[in-house]
Amino acid sequence: MTLHPVEAFSDNYIWVLDDGQRALVVDPGDAEPVRAYLAARSLRLDTLLITHHHRDHVGGVAALLADAPDARCIGPAGEAMPVPVEPARGGDAVQALGLTFQAIDVPGHTAGHVAYLCNDRATLGPPLLFCGDTLFSGGCGRLFEGTPAQMLDSLDRLAALPGDTRVCAAHEYTLSNLKFARHVEPGNQALADYEDQCRMRRDAGRPTLPSTIEVERQINPFLRAREPDVARSVRTHAGLPDDAAVVPVFAALREWKNTFR
């Protein structure tokens, strides 16, 4: 199996997993780079996996299905899709390329956002997580439709996955996210080291993704809202009381990121 992030727009990644003949494509916001990638490798589109309804994740779906009318398209049951899809809900087992992907409900960025986890270690090695715009390396998605409590619960669900799970997020936001994370938690040495590694990757023209769940537990402030240093920093910035609960702290952290420059 080969996993590759196909670049689209200014910072999107369209993840492609293939077995040398058939390809699974995740969140194709643009058909053209996917067409080019498949054609260059003589791959046949087998399955589309969709995490949520935003245009930069579904804009190429109809065109790709027109190219491959026998391909399957699987998407969140609770969101409007541009084409009919096989609906996926949390707990569903989705079959593709001979693999089983578990659908995970992760509302917050959108109301019906789902992620897909494959834990077939014999075939893939470390598990694969296609998490759309819920979890980024060093960050999380904006709350366009969900609540802070929903997003915190979704991130807690992802943070509980095995540490070696590969985090295949949909955007190359890592360095800007880490700039904010360093501001929130300046004493985190793991974060400083990771930022250096990611900067070297980008300087070499390489993606920072996939990350891993274990790395994100160590460096991502949105998975660390309960950590004393992160919570203290947020409470100070937002003027929250010392005994503020985790949901208000998380909400203030997300709002802080919204306005951080």
N, C-alpha and C positions, 0 to 999 in steps of 0.2 A: 504494500500500500504506500502511496505517495501523497503527502499533504503539502499544499502550496497556497500561499496567500496571493491572489491575483489583485493587483492594484486597480482602483477605480476612483474617478473624481479626484479630489485633492488629497484625501486621506483615508478612503474606505479600503477595507480588505474583503474580497469575496473569496471565501475559503473553498478550495477544490480538493477532494479526496478521491483518488482513483486506484484501480487495481491493474492498470496497464491497458485496459480496454474500456471499462465503464467508469463514469465519473459521477460523483455526488457533488452538487454545488450548493453553497449556503449563502442565502441573502444576495442574489444577483441584482444589485441596483442598476446595473448597466449591462446590456447583453454583449456589447462589442468586445470588451477585453476577455470575456468568457469564451466567446466564439473563437477568438484568435488563439487562446490558450488550448482549447480542445482541438482545434484544427492542427496546430503545430505538433501535437502529440498523438494525433489520430485516435482521440478518445470519443466515445459515444456518451452523450448525456443520458444518465439513467434516472437520477432523482434530484429534485430540488427540495431543500429544507429551508423554510422561512421562519424567522424568529418573531417578527412583528411587522406592522403594516406601513412603516414609514417609506416614503418614495425612494430614498437612497438604498433601500433593501429589497424593494419589489419592482423597481422600474423596468428591469429587464426580463421579468418572468414571462410575460406573454410572448415576447419575441423568441425566447429560448424554447418555449413549448411549441411554438409554431415550427421551429426547426426540427424538433424531436417530439412529435405528437404522442409517441408511446411512452415518453418519460412520465414519471410520477411527480406530483407536487404536493408536499406536505406542509401545512401551515397551522398557525394557532387557531383553535376552535372559536375563540372569543373575539376575533378581530375580522374586519372586512378585508378581503383579499381581492386583488385585481382579476383573478381567475378562480374557478372552483378548485378547491383543494381537499385533500384528505385531512380531516381535522385532527389536530394533536392537542391533547390535554395532559396536565400533570399526571404522571403515573403510567401513561400509555407507552407501550413498546412499539417502536417504529423500526421496520426492517428496511435495510438498504445495503447494497453491495455485499450481501451475505452477513452483515453486521446488525446488531440490535442497538438502537439508540433509545434511551429513556428520555421521555419528555418531562421537563420540570417547569412548573408554573413559577414565573419570576416577575410578577407585576410590579410596576413602579415607574419605569420609563414610559411604558404604555400600559393600558389596563389589562391586556391579554397576552403580554409578552411571554414566550416560552423559550427555554434553552434545551439543548439536546446533548446528552452524555452517552458516550460509548465506552464501556469498561471491558472490552474484549482484549485482554492483555496478550493472549496467545497470538492474536493476529496483528494488533496495533502497537504492542508495548504499553507505555503509560496511557491512561485513559485520555480521551479527547472530549473537551467541552466546547460546544459552539454556543456562545452566550450573547450574541448580538450586541445590543447597547445597554445591557444590564451591568456587566462588569467589564471594566477596562483595566489595563495594567496601571496601577497607581490611582485609579479613579472609578467612577460609576456614571451611569447615564443621568441626564437631567430628568426631573420629575414632571413630565408633560401631562400625564393622565393619572398617575397614582399618588399615593400619600407617602410621607417619610416612613411611617410605620410599615407600609407594604414593602418599600424598597429595602429597608433594614432587614425585614424578614426574608426577602428574596436573597439578599447578600449573605445572610447567616446560613441559608440553605446551601448556597454555593461554597461558602467557606468551610462547611463540614465535609466536603468531598475529599477523597484521598489527596494527600499533599502533592503527589507527582502528577496529578491531573493537569494536562496541558490546556491553558486558557486561550482559546482562539477567539479573541474579541474582534469586533468589526471595524475598528478605527485605529489609526496610528496616532494616538493622542499621548503616548507614554511620556515624552519629555516634558510637555506642558503640565501633565498631571503630576509628575515628580517635582517640578518646580513648586507647585502648591503644597505637595506633601512635605517637602523640606521646610516650608514656611510654618506648617502646622506642627511638625515634630522634628525640630532641628537637631536634636540629640540622637536620632536614630542612625547608628552607623551602618546597619544593613541597608537602609534607604540610600545613604550617601554612596555606598559601594555600588549599589544597583544602578543609580543614576549614572555613575561613571561608565559602567558596562553598557548601558543603553546608548549613551552618547557616542561611544566608540562604534557600536553597531550602526547607528545612523550615519556617522561620518564615513563609514565604509560602504554605505548604500544598502545596508541590510535592515530588515524589519526587526523591531524589538519583540515581536510576538512569534510564536506563542510564549506566554509566561507560564508559571505554574501556580497552583493554589497555595503551595507552601510559601513561595516568594511573596504572593499577594498578602498572605497573613502577616508577613514580616514588615511590609513596606506600604501597604495601601491604607490610607487613613479611614476610608469608608468601611473597611473590615476591622478597624482598630478603634472604633468610636468608644468602646468600653475601656480601652487602655488608659491608665491614669494620666500620662503625659498628653495624649491626644485630647481627652475630655477636658483637662485643665486648660489647654490652649484654646479650645473652642469656647468654653465658659467665659474665659477672660475676654476673648474677641467679641462675643455676643452679649456680654453682660448678664449671663445666666447665673442663678444661684449655685453655690457650691454643691448642693444636693440635687441638682437637676438630673432627671432621669435620662436614660439613653436615647429615647426617641426625640425629645427636644434637642439634645446634643447633636444627634445625627441630622436633624432638620436644619439646625444652625450651621453645621459643617457643610451641608449641601448648598445652602444659601451663600455661605462665604465663598465657596468655589465658584458660584455663579457670577460673582462680582470681582473675583481675584484677577489681577493683571500683573 
